[in-house]
Amino acid sequence: MDNFEALFGWKLAIVAVGLLIFGYFYNQLVERLQSKTNSYTAELVVLGVLVTVLSAGFALSLNLNQIAGIIFFFICSGSPMVIGSIVRNMRDQEEARRQTRETLPHDD
């Protein structure tokens, strides 16, 4: 094993441990925000995956073009979920407003 392989192995280990720590604290943050972010789960997942993609790019010594390509494909696969999450949230909010209007006393 030459110096490059030894350094590369350490780099992977450091990034892996860093991601485990990030995941733990990110989960704590999401749990605290859960009541406020129920409708925005897709967006929270996007942030977590973005951190993972960037970390992987660093750990695997990818160049910026390779990282940009991975992020582009991630955007392609994740955009429908984010858009769907926004649409569902808007629909849920409108339904809640409608139900509130129906339950309020009317001046007849």
C-alpha positions as CSV (number, residue, x, y, z in Angstrom):
1,M,0.0,0.0,0.0
2,D,1.5,3.3,-1.0
3,N,1.0,6.7,0.6
4,F,-1.9,7.6,-1.7
5,E,-3.9,4.5,-0.8
6,A,-3.3,5.2,2.9
7,L,-4.3,8.8,2.6
8,F,-7.4,7.9,0.6
9,G,-8.5,5.3,3.2
10,W,-8.2,7.9,6.0
11,K,-10.1,10.4,3.9
12,L,-12.9,8.0,3.4
13,A,-12.9,7.1,7.1
14,I,-13.0,10.7,8.2
15,V,-15.8,11.6,5.8
16,A,-17.8,8.5,6.9
17,V,-17.5,9.4,10.6
18,G,-18.3,13.1,9.7
19,L,-21.5,12.0,7.9
20,L,-22.5,9.8,10.8
21,I,-22.1,12.7,13.2
22,F,-24.0,15.0,10.7
23,G,-26.8,12.4,10.3
24,Y,-27.2,12.2,14.1
25,F,-27.4,15.9,14.7
26,Y,-29.5,16.5,11.5
27,N,-32.0,13.9,12.8
28,Q,-32.2,15.8,16.1
29,L,-32.9,19.0,14.3
30,V,-35.6,17.5,12.1
31,E,-37.2,15.9,15.2
32,R,-37.3,19.3,16.9
33,L,-38.8,20.9,13.8
34,Q,-41.2,18.1,13.0
35,S,-44.3,19.8,14.1
36,K,-43.4,22.8,11.9
37,T,-41.9,20.8,8.9
38,N,-44.3,17.9,8.5
39,S,-45.2,19.1,5.0
40,Y,-41.6,19.8,4.0
41,T,-40.1,16.4,4.4
42,A,-38.8,16.3,0.8
43,E,-36.9,19.5,1.3
44,L,-35.3,18.2,4.4
45,V,-34.2,15.1,2.6
46,V,-32.8,17.2,-0.2
47,L,-30.5,19.0,2.2
48,G,-29.3,15.8,3.8
49,V,-28.6,14.2,0.4
50,L,-26.8,17.3,-0.8
51,V,-24.5,17.1,2.2
52,T,-23.8,13.4,1.4
53,V,-23.2,14.1,-2.3
54,L,-20.7,16.9,-1.6
55,S,-19.0,14.8,1.1
56,A,-18.7,11.9,-1.3
57,G,-17.2,14.2,-3.9
58,F,-14.6,15.3,-1.5
59,A,-13.9,11.8,-0.1
60,L,-13.6,10.3,-3.6
61,S,-11.5,13.2,-4.9
62,L,-14.0,14.0,-7.6
63,N,-13.5,17.1,-9.7
64,L,-16.1,19.9,-9.8
65,N,-17.5,18.7,-13.1
66,Q,-18.1,15.3,-11.7
67,I,-19.7,16.7,-8.6
68,A,-21.8,19.0,-10.7
69,G,-23.0,16.1,-12.8
70,I,-24.0,14.1,-9.8
71,I,-25.9,17.1,-8.4
72,F,-27.6,17.6,-11.8
73,F,-28.8,14.0,-11.8
74,F,-29.9,14.4,-8.1
75,I,-31.9,17.5,-9.1
76,C,-33.5,15.5,-12.0
77,S,-34.7,12.8,-9.6
78,G,-35.5,14.9,-6.7
79,S,-37.4,17.8,-8.3
80,P,-40.7,15.9,-8.7
81,M,-40.7,15.0,-5.0
82,V,-40.0,18.6,-4.0
83,I,-42.6,20.0,-6.3
84,G,-45.1,17.4,-5.1
85,S,-44.3,18.2,-1.5
86,I,-45.0,21.9,-2.2
87,V,-48.3,21.1,-4.0
88,R,-49.4,18.8,-1.2
89,N,-48.6,21.4,1.4
90,M,-50.6,24.1,-0.4
91,R,-53.5,21.7,-0.8
92,D,-53.4,20.7,2.9
93,Q,-53.3,24.4,3.9
94,E,-56.3,25.2,1.7
95,E,-58.2,22.2,3.1
96,A,-57.5,23.4,6.6
97,R,-58.7,26.9,5.8
98,R,-61.8,25.4,4.2
99,Q,-62.6,23.3,7.2
100,T,-62.0,26.3,9.5
101,R,-64.4,28.4,7.5
102,E,-67.0,25.6,7.7
103,T,-66.8,25.2,11.4
104,L,-66.9,28.9,12.3
105,P,-70.3,30.2,13.4
106,H,-72.2,32.0,10.6
107,D,-74.2,35.2,10.9
108,D,-77.5,33.9,9.3
